[in-house]
Amino acid sequence: MDTDFAVRLCDVYPDDRSMILRDNIFRMRFRDGFTVNDTAFMDEGVIYEIEIELANTCHTFLTGHRIRVDVTSSNYPRFNNNMNDGGEMYVDGDTIVATNQVYHEISHASYLELQVDNSTKISSFNAIDSVFLYPNPIKGNSVLNISAISGIESVQIINQTGQVLREFNNVNSDYLTLPITEIAEGVYFISIKTRNEFINKKLIIY
């Protein structure tokens, strides 16, 4: 037999939005290596220990946020389906339902290992770090808050084709409250002109 274990590391907001930070998948037949000779299938009823690594990331979990780890047996279409039959991969066929278990007992503990940096020292400061959007992602028909250390002169909301959907000129303030109305869900860009430079940031509307 063969199956997959897919893992997602998420930041859960106070309003229960869950945003994916990193994800990965582990195919059990490759637990001993990735060559043909390393292929090792599973036996029913046997407990296997595996380690799933996620790519490096740097993220701050704000006060009131929670860490979520999702463990599933599939993450399609991001990763290819596993038919769970131990047969040839990447071909069409009937899928066998895999019933997987994640153990939490002392003798078979499951855990998340995170490196935590509690340092408050700032070793470098980029211009893009001087502009803040909150909340982001943002729910449609709500209010976006924008603040800039060097002051805001104008703001544009631009879609992925380059079309300017909203434009706010002559702001001349360090803070702007921006209504997000009649804009479809999706990924957009906020172009902000401050007193010193132009800064572009990604905005997600859901």
Wavefront OBJ file of the C-alpha trace (Angstrom):
o trace
v 0.000 0.000 0.000
v 0.965 3.624 -0.425
v -0.485 6.944 0.730
v 0.389 10.609 1.258
v 0.511 12.904 4.266
v -0.003 16.588 3.468
v 0.799 19.289 6.034
v -0.169 22.958 6.116
v 1.130 25.507 8.639
v -1.435 28.278 9.108
v -1.905 31.546 10.967
v -5.426 31.698 12.430
v -6.708 35.253 12.882
v -8.963 36.295 15.789
v -11.954 36.231 13.394
v -11.111 32.563 12.550
v -9.606 33.268 9.122
v -6.906 30.683 8.461
v -4.034 31.799 6.216
v -1.548 29.245 4.866
v 2.103 30.076 5.549
v 3.818 26.925 4.276
v 2.787 23.488 3.069
v 4.358 20.254 1.899
v 3.478 16.643 1.177
v 5.144 13.320 1.953
v 4.640 10.173 -0.144
v 5.110 7.127 2.056
v 6.750 4.943 -0.590
v 9.683 7.403 -0.564
v 10.288 7.410 3.187
v 13.613 5.570 2.760
v 14.822 7.550 -0.266
v 13.852 8.684 -3.729
v 15.372 6.086 -6.051
v 13.593 3.026 -7.436
v 15.601 0.783 -5.119
v 14.505 2.851 -2.099
v 10.788 2.316 -2.744
v 9.132 0.878 0.374
v 5.416 0.191 0.558
v 3.333 0.040 3.720
v 1.823 -2.834 5.662
v -1.644 -2.461 7.126
v -1.739 -1.878 10.885
v 1.930 -0.863 11.174
v 2.816 2.531 12.706
v 5.408 4.460 10.690
v 7.413 7.425 11.932
v 7.907 10.189 9.364
v 9.246 13.744 9.397
v 7.759 16.355 7.065
v 9.859 19.469 6.565
v 8.410 22.793 5.469
v 10.411 25.426 3.628
v 11.966 28.221 5.676
v 9.774 31.179 6.467
v 9.817 34.229 8.710
v 6.483 35.151 10.260
v 5.222 36.976 13.333
v 2.163 35.506 15.059
v 0.442 38.544 16.507
v -1.311 38.643 19.870
v -4.658 36.854 19.647
v -3.582 34.726 16.677
v -3.195 30.945 16.812
v -0.950 28.413 15.099
v -2.777 25.727 13.131
v -1.303 22.572 11.621
v -3.548 20.754 9.137
v -2.699 17.126 8.367
v -4.562 15.501 5.484
v -3.952 12.706 2.992
v -4.237 14.887 -0.106
v -3.647 18.425 -1.301
v -4.922 18.221 -4.867
v -4.523 20.001 -7.276
v -1.420 21.552 -5.695
v 0.118 18.071 -5.454
v -0.589 15.072 -7.649
v -3.177 12.548 -6.463
v -2.065 9.284 -4.886
v -4.227 6.301 -5.888
v -3.163 4.635 -2.596
v -2.753 1.255 -4.318
v 1.036 1.182 -4.582
v 0.801 1.073 -8.368
v 2.345 3.229 -11.057
v 2.219 6.946 -10.296
v 0.778 9.743 -12.437
v -1.689 7.544 -14.330
v -5.484 7.447 -14.323
v -7.237 4.730 -12.383
v -9.520 3.886 -9.503
v -8.574 5.423 -6.167
v -8.504 3.327 -3.017
v -9.674 5.190 0.084
v -6.847 5.412 2.622
v -7.741 5.579 6.311
v -4.759 7.211 8.005
v -4.142 7.937 11.663
v -1.965 10.522 13.391
v -0.939 9.333 16.848
v -0.688 11.532 19.955
v 0.126 9.026 22.675
v 3.355 9.193 24.672
v 4.971 6.260 22.885
v 4.073 7.662 19.449
v 4.030 11.419 19.969
v 3.331 13.818 17.109
v 4.715 17.329 17.403
v 5.501 20.573 15.609
v 9.034 21.935 15.847
v 9.388 25.706 15.381
v 12.380 27.967 15.775
v 11.275 31.030 17.727
v 13.114 34.351 17.833
v 11.980 36.638 20.645
v 14.518 39.301 19.772
v 13.255 42.865 19.382
v 16.419 44.100 17.712
v 15.967 45.494 14.187
v 19.145 45.032 12.187
v 17.849 46.493 8.929
v 14.919 48.571 7.748
v 13.539 48.609 4.218
v 11.295 51.268 2.739
v 8.515 48.723 2.228
v 8.516 48.102 6.000
v 7.525 51.735 6.593
v 4.008 51.196 5.170
v 1.421 49.079 6.959
v -1.891 47.629 5.718
v -4.445 46.244 8.165
v -6.264 43.929 7.927
v -4.643 42.077 5.049
v -6.194 39.760 3.865
v -9.374 41.804 4.142
v -13.022 40.874 3.788
v -14.936 42.645 1.025
v -17.164 45.606 1.935
v -15.055 46.553 4.932
v -12.402 49.145 5.780
v -8.666 48.968 5.067
v -6.308 50.969 7.268
v -3.083 52.281 5.735
v -0.327 54.000 7.673
v 3.062 55.255 6.510
v 5.940 56.545 8.581
v 6.928 59.018 5.870
v 3.344 60.122 5.147
v 0.842 59.219 2.413
v 0.318 61.443 -0.625
v -1.753 59.149 -2.872
v -3.026 55.555 -3.063
v -4.111 53.352 -5.960
v -5.749 49.913 -5.947
v -4.644 48.022 -9.061
v -5.773 44.625 -10.360
v -3.483 41.995 -11.871
v -3.991 43.326 -15.402
v -2.738 46.774 -14.360
v -6.154 48.463 -14.270
v -6.543 51.163 -11.607
v -9.761 50.391 -9.712
v -9.578 53.077 -7.016
v -7.473 56.199 -6.686
v -7.104 58.570 -3.748
v -5.074 61.739 -4.258
v -3.982 64.630 -2.031
v -4.145 62.509 1.116
v -1.274 64.332 2.866
v -1.531 62.315 6.052
v 0.302 59.540 7.859
v -2.917 57.519 8.064
v -5.743 56.662 5.658
v -8.982 54.733 6.130
v -9.942 53.168 2.820
v -13.388 51.631 2.134
v -13.128 48.359 0.202
v -16.472 48.196 -1.589
v -17.644 46.718 -4.887
v -14.309 45.002 -5.500
v -14.381 41.277 -6.276
v -12.455 38.708 -4.266
v -8.887 38.248 -5.455
v -5.308 39.477 -5.295
v -4.612 43.165 -5.941
v -1.782 45.648 -5.586
v -1.765 48.791 -3.474
v 0.471 51.497 -4.950
v 1.294 54.079 -2.304
v 3.117 57.328 -2.935
v 4.754 58.671 0.201
v 6.776 61.839 0.610
v 9.939 59.881 -0.198
v 9.095 57.046 -2.615
v 6.543 54.806 -4.328
v 5.784 51.536 -2.519
v 3.751 48.611 -3.868
v 2.147 46.022 -1.620
v -0.044 42.991 -2.242
v -3.644 43.099 -1.012
v -5.868 40.018 -0.716
v -9.651 40.491 -0.687
v -11.801 37.514 0.276
l 1 2 3 4 5 6 7 8 9 10 11 12 13 14 15 16 17 18 19 20 21 22 23 24 25 26 27 28 29 30 31 32 33 34 35 36 37 38 39 40 41 42 43 44 45 46 47 48 49 50 51 52 53 54 55 56 57 58 59 60 61 62 63 64 65 66 67 68 69 70 71 72 73 74 75 76 77 78 79 80 81 82 83 84 85 86 87 88 89 90 91 92 93 94 95 96 97 98 99 100 101 102 103 104 105 106 107 108 109 110 111 112 113 114 115 116 117 118 119 120 121 122 123 124 125 126 127 128 129 130 131 132 133 134 135 136 137 138 139 140 141 142 143 144 145 146 147 148 149 150 151 152 153 154 155 156 157 158 159 160 161 162 163 164 165 166 167 168 169 170 171 172 173 174 175 176 177 178 179 180 181 182 183 184 185 186 187 188 189 190 191 192 193 194 195 196 197 198 199 200 201 202 203 204 205 206
